[in-house]
């Protein structure tokens, strides 16, 4: 018999919204043995998530201790207000990607927010819906708890228990701090990625055939749902606009330098722009939240079954930990490039051992 993992959260959890986040929360909690009720405006979506094991249909006798609202930002306040009224003993949270707007709307309506606290797991996938849900979606990810003056720490304890049970890391922020933060690390990057990807619509096929990992990295999130992002950007418009205005000023400077590259100081503008990017990237937390610079080793991998698995297995045999992995495959080539990130002190040993085992290192 499989032992149920020790959990912190007690009682029943009601999840409203059975999309990617709602279904993933349900799956993760069910693995911990938590009783999960699923609700959705679409019975078909709810029943599909239930079929995959994310929870059960609710009943009249249910008394949840915690309610997690997982609906689009434009209806978050409506559903939170409804759930607060329907379950007067429960703590209610939401996982919308903006935190100021729902709280202010509830306060404007005169809703008692002493049992409401917004939150936001910084996790997701390019695809939505219950079919994309995963029990481990939140493992190792930050989960913002956006406290406010109307609720105390003790009243919000069940939310922290949920976050820890799902393997995430609770991060305390005010709603204002959260919205300013996601504007610069999530919402503005979405706009930039979409704008850059839009340049590809009219590009010649011959140009697209040259696409490598760089353009794929920049445009990866451009495949996001436009309907959802209209709501997100509208709810956090001020913060996003502020970031984009600063970006526009920087971009104008780069354009001026490119228009007259022979002009004194033009090359310095370009160099400082790239250098500023280096400095910004170096501040991003890496594995386990550490700000650490890794070295990249690019290994040529034959385009045959099992080769990537063999590479990773042999890295384990060498005793070098994989910090990150990216794959690139050029059209028509019979091999791919695996860019593995390792700590600097292991780079030389990894290259030497892989070469001895017959691997080809690009650039070596």
N, C-alpha and C positions, 0 to 999 in steps of 0.2 A: 504494500500500500504506500502511495506517495504521500510524504508529509506535506501538510499545508504550511507555507512560509509564515513565520511569526509576523503579525500585522499590528499596527497601532490603531487603525480606524475601527470603531465599533458601531453597530447599528446598521440601518439600511441607507443606501445612497440612491437618490433619484436623479437620473441624468435626462435632461430635456434637450433633445436634438441628437440624432443617431448618425451624424456624418462622421468624418474622419476622426475628429477629436472626441466626440461623444462616444462613439463605438470603441475607440482605443482606450478611453478611460474605463468603460465597462469591461473590456477584455482584461485590462490590467488588474482591476479590482477583483474580478471573478477568480483570477489566478490566486489571489490572496484569500479567497473564501468569503469575500464580502457579498452580501445580498444587494443586487443592483436592479433597480426598476428603470426601464427605458420608456421614454415617451417621445413622440415626434408628430408633427403636423401631418406627416405622411405615414399612414399605417403600414404601407408596403416597405418603406425604408426602415421603420422600426422593426417589423417582423423579420426582415433580412438580417439586421444586426443581431436580433435574438437567435436566429437560426445559426449564426456564427459563434454564439456563446457569449454575447456581450451583456446579457441580462435577461429580464423577464418582463411580462406585462404586469402593470400595476393593478391593485385592487382597492376597494373602498376601505379596507381595514389597514392599509399601509400607513405607517407613521415614520417617514424618513427623518434621519437626524441631520443629513446634509443633502443639499440640492445643488447640482451643477448645471448651469444653463449654458448650452452649447449651440447658440443660434446666431444668425447674422447680426452685425452691429445695429442695423436700423430697427430691429425689433427686440433687442436685448432688454431695454428698460421695461418694455411692455410685459415680457415674460417674467422678468425678475419680480415686478410688482404683483403679477398674478400668483406666482409661487409663494411669495411672502404671505399673501392673504390666505391662500389655500392650506398652508402648512405653518401655523403660528408658532410651532416649537422648533422648526428647522432653521439651520444656518443656510443661507443662500449665497452662492458665488456664481460668477460667470467667467467664461474664458475668451471673451471678445478681445480683439487686438487693439482696442482703444479703451481707456479706463476713465477719462474725465467725463466724456459725454454721457454715458449711462448714469453715473453718480449724480451729475448735475440735473439730469432730467428727472430722476427719482426725487431729488430734493425739491425741485420746482413743483412737483405734483403733491408735495407734502407727505410722501411715503416715509414711514419709520424705517430708517436704514440701520438700526441698531443690530439687525440680524443679517445684514448684507455686507459683503466685502468682495470687491472685484479681484480677479486674478488673471494671469495670462501665461500659459506654458509656451516657452519659446521652442516649439517643435512643430513639425509638419512634414508634408510630402507634396510633391508636385501634383499628385492626383488626390481627389477627395472621395467622400462616400464611405459607407461601411465596408465595402470590398477592399479598400486600401488600409483599413484599420489594423493596428498592431498593438499587442499587449506591451511591448517594450518601447513604444514610440517615445516615451518621456524619460527613459533611463539616461542619467547623466546630464540631462538638459536643465537649464535654469527655468524656474517657474516663479513669476513675479506675484507677490502678494501686495496689492495696492491698498494699504490701510487708510483709514480716515478717522476724523475726530469722533464720529458717531458710534464707533465700535471698539471694544476693548480686546486686548490680546487673548484673554481667556475665552471670550465668546468665539474667537476665530480659530481656536485650537484644532477643531475637526478638519479644517482646511489644510493646516500644516501636516496633520496625520495622513491625509489623502495624498499630498504631494510626496511625502517620504515613502509611503507604501508603493507609489508608482515609480520609485527610483529616481525622482527628480530632486533638484536642489532649490529650496525656497529662498527667494531673494526679496527682501522688504524694500519697497519704494512707495513714494506717494503717487497718486494718479498722475499728477503733473510731471513728475520725474519719469514715470513710465512712458507717457506719450511723447515726451521730448526724446527719450532714448530710442524708442522704436522708429521715430521719424528719421533718425540718422542711420540706424543700422538695419532697418527693414523697409520702411515705407518709401523713402526717397530712392534707395537702391532699386526697388521694384520699378519706379518710374524710369530711372536711368536705363535699366536693363530692357524695358519695353521700347524706349526710344531708340536704343541701339539696334535691337532686333528688327524694328520697323525699317531700318536702313537696308535690311537684307531682302525686303520684298521685291525690289526692282533691280537687285544686283544680278549680273549675268551668271548663268550656270557655271561658266568657267571660273568665275571668281569664287563662287560658293564651293567649288571643288577644292579650293586651297584652304578651306576652313580647318583650323587646328584647335587645340585645346583652349587657346586664348579667347577666341570669340565664343566658344561654347561656355566657358566660365562666366563671361560677362553677360551672356543672354540666357543662362539656364533657367532663371526664374521667370522669364518673359512668357512662359506658357501658362501662367496663372489665370484663374477665372476672372474675366473682366467684371462680371456682375458683383462679385464679392469685393473686388478691389475698388470699385466706384464707392461702395459704402465705407470701406476702411479709409480711403483718402479723403472722402468728404467729412468723416468724423474727426480726422486729425489734420485738417487742411492747413491750419496756421503753422503748425510745427513743420510739416513737410515743405510748405512754401518757403519757410525761412531757410531750410537746408538747401533747397534748389536755387534760391536767389544767390546764396554764397557760391554755390557751384557755378552758376551762370557768370558771376564775376571772374572766377578763375578761368572758365572756358573762354571768355572774351579775351583775357590776357594771352592764352595759348594761341587763339586764332590770330590775334594781332602779330604775335611772334612768327607764326607760320606764313602770314601774308608778306612779311619782310624779314626773312631769315638772315639776310646780310646786315640788317640794321644793328647797330651796337646794342648789346644787351639782350638780343632776341634769343640767342642760344642759351644764355644764362636762365632766362625764363623757362625754357623747355627743360633744362637740367634740374632746376629747382622744383618744377612741377613733378617730375619723375621721382626726385628725391623725397619730396613731401609725401608722395604715395608710399615709398618705402617705409618712411617713419610711421605712417598711419597703419599700414599692414602689420608692422612689428608690434603694435599695441594690442592687436586682437588676441584674446585668450585662446590658447590651443587646447590640447588634450587635458582633461581634468581642470580646465579653467586656468591653466598656467600660461603666462606670457613667455613663451620659449621659442627661439628660432631653431628650425630644423633644417637639415641638409637633404637635398633631393638627389636620388640616384635613379637614373633612367635606364631601365632594362628592356632589351628587345625580347619579345615573347612571341613564339610561333603561333599562328592562328590555327591551332588544333586543340581539340578537347583535352582538358586536364593540365595544360601548360601553366596557366596562372596559378592553379592550385599547387602545382609542384614548386613554383617559385616561392609561394608563401610558406609552404612546408619546409623548404630548405632554408629560408630565412630563420625559421624557428630552430632548426637544427644548428645553424650557425650561432644562435643565441642573441640575435638582434631583434629588438622589438619594433614592430611596424607602427608608426605614429599616424600615418595617413597614406592614402593610395588614390591615384588618379590614372585612368586609362585613356589612351588615344589610339585611334585606328584610322589610317589613311586609306581612302578608297582605292581599291585595286592592289593594295599591298598584302603580302602573305604573312605579315607579322604586325603586332601592335607594340606600343610603347607603354610600359608600366612605370609610372613615376612614383617611387616609394620614398616616403619621408622618414628620416631617422634622426636621432640626436647626433650632433656633430662628432662626438668622440667615437661613434661606431661607423662612421662613413667609410673610412679607409679600409677597415677590416672587412666590412660587408662587400665592398668592391673586390678586394683581393680574393675572398673566399668564393664569391659568385663566379668570378673569372676562372678559378681553378675547377669549378664544377661545370664549366662549359657554357656559362651564360655570356652574352655579349652586352657590354655596357656602352650605351650611346655616348659618344664623345670621349671615351677612354682609349 
